[in-house]
Amino acid sequence: MMAVNNNIQSEILMITMEEIVSENSLFRKIDKYIDFTFIRSEVKELYCENNGRPSIDPIVLFKLVYI
C-alpha cells in the first residue's frame, strides 16, 4: 500500500546550529579543547584527488565515531 503525505509545510524556519546546541553542551567542549585538523593529513593518502565522487570530510566521519 502506498502512503500519501498530505502535510504541506506552510512556513520556512531559519535556525542555526548555534541556536540549537546549548552553550554548556559536551559537543562544544570537545570542539573547544580537541583539535581534529590533524586527521586530514593522516588520511590524505587514502583519498583520490582526481577521480570519484567528492568525499565526506574525514573530520566529520571521525567525530561521528568518537562521539
N, C-alpha and C positions, 0 to 999 in steps of 0.2 A: 504494500500500500504506500503510495507516495504522499508525503505530508506537504501541505501548502502553508507557507508562512504569510499570514495576513497582517502581521505587525509592520507598520511603516514608521521609520524613525522620522520624527517631525522636527527635530532640532539638532544642531551640531554643538557638541560640548568641546570647548577648548580648555585643556588642562595639561599641566606639565608634570614631569616626574618629581620636581621639587615640591609640588603641592601634595603629591600622593604619599611620598616617603617622609616619615616624621624625622625631626631633627636629631633625635636620640636613637635612631634605628641602628641595629647591628651592621646593616649594609653600608651605612655612611661611615661608621667607624672603621670597617675593613678597608673601604676605599681611601680613607684618610691616611691610614698607617701602613698599608701594604702597597708597594709599587709593583704593578704587574707588567710593566713595559718590557722587562727582560724576556718575556715569553716570546715576543715576535722574533728576536734574534736567535733564540734557541730552536725555533721550528721553521725558520726561513727556508732551509734546505729541503724541507718536506713538501713545499708548495711550488707548483709550476708557475713561472712568471708570464708565460706567453701562450698558454693553452688551457682550455677548460673553462668552466663557469667560475664567476667570482666566488670566493670563499667567505664563510663567516669569519669574523675577526677571531683569531685564536685566543685572544684575551677573554673574549666573551665566553667561548667554549670552556676555557679553564675555570673561569669564575662560576659557571653553572655547576661544574663538578665539585669545586672547592666549597661552595656554599651549600 
